């Protein structure tokens, strides 16, 4: 679903769930967004995250974002998973 370029900071773009079947530190998962973008992750509760808007969008500058959500467990060596998220920005009449 496109995100409107006039969406407020804090707008939830996507809901994500991550889990690892291991126990202890091997089962703890850390998530991050790559590359740096106007989006960030907020942990809502164990294993659930919201991808949220952290800064204003300008469709005339960037009309679509490709964001990777990276998950990494606490094992040694750590295991990683990546999810690609495409976020189109919808236009708002600026006049």
C-alpha positions as CSV (number, residue, x, y, z in Angstrom):
1,X,0.0,0.0,0.0
2,X,1.4,3.4,-0.9
3,X,2.3,5.9,1.9
4,X,1.0,9.4,1.2
5,X,3.8,12.0,1.0
6,X,1.9,14.0,3.6
7,X,1.8,11.1,6.2
8,X,2.7,12.1,9.7
9,X,5.9,11.1,11.4
10,X,5.1,7.9,13.3
11,X,2.7,6.5,10.7
12,X,2.8,2.7,10.7
13,X,3.8,1.4,7.3
14,X,3.9,-2.3,8.0
15,X,3.6,-4.8,10.9
16,X,6.3,-7.5,11.1
17,X,6.7,-10.6,13.2
18,X,10.0,-12.4,13.8
19,X,10.9,-15.5,15.8
20,X,13.6,-18.0,16.3
21,X,12.9,-21.5,17.6
22,X,16.1,-21.7,19.7
23,X,16.2,-21.0,23.4
24,X,18.3,-18.6,25.4
25,X,20.5,-16.0,23.6
26,X,20.3,-18.1,20.4
27,X,16.6,-17.4,20.3
28,X,16.8,-13.6,20.8
29,X,16.4,-11.7,17.6
30,X,17.5,-8.1,16.8
31,X,16.0,-6.3,13.8
32,X,17.2,-3.3,11.9
33,X,16.4,-1.3,8.7
34,X,18.9,-1.0,5.9
35,X,19.9,1.3,4.2
36,X,19.3,4.5,6.2
37,X,15.9,5.8,5.1
38,X,13.0,7.8,6.5
39,X,11.7,4.5,8.0
40,X,12.6,2.8,11.3
41,X,11.5,-0.1,13.5
42,X,9.6,0.1,16.7
43,X,9.4,-3.0,18.9
44,X,5.7,-3.4,19.9
45,X,6.2,-6.5,22.0
46,X,8.4,-9.7,21.9
47,X,8.9,-10.6,18.2
48,X,6.6,-7.9,16.8
49,X,7.8,-4.7,15.1
50,X,6.2,-1.8,13.4
51,X,7.9,-0.2,10.4
52,X,7.2,3.5,11.0
53,X,7.8,6.7,9.2
54,X,10.6,8.7,11.0
55,X,10.7,11.7,8.8
56,X,8.7,13.6,6.2
57,X,8.5,12.2,2.7
58,X,8.7,14.2,-0.6
59,X,7.5,12.2,-3.6
60,X,9.0,14.7,-6.1
61,X,12.4,13.8,-4.6
62,X,11.9,10.0,-4.1
63,X,8.8,8.2,-5.4
64,X,9.6,4.7,-4.0
65,X,11.8,3.2,-1.3
66,X,13.3,-0.3,-1.2
67,X,13.9,-1.1,2.4
68,X,15.5,-4.2,3.9
69,X,14.5,-5.4,7.3
70,X,17.4,-7.5,8.7
71,X,16.9,-10.0,11.6
72,X,19.8,-11.5,13.4
73,X,19.8,-14.0,16.3
74,X,22.1,-14.0,19.3
75,X,23.8,-17.3,18.4
76,X,27.5,-17.8,17.7
77,X,27.8,-17.7,14.7
78,X,24.6,-15.6,14.4
79,X,22.0,-16.5,11.8
80,X,20.5,-13.8,9.7
81,X,17.3,-13.3,7.7
82,X,16.4,-10.4,5.3
83,X,13.0,-9.2,4.1
84,X,12.7,-6.7,1.3
85,X,9.9,-4.1,1.6
86,X,8.9,-1.8,-1.3
87,X,7.3,1.4,-0.1
88,X,5.7,3.5,-2.9
89,X,5.0,7.1,-2.0
90,X,1.7,8.5,-3.3
91,X,1.5,12.1,-4.5
92,X,-0.4,14.9,-2.8
93,X,-1.3,18.0,-4.8
94,X,1.2,20.6,-3.5
95,X,-0.7,23.6,-5.0
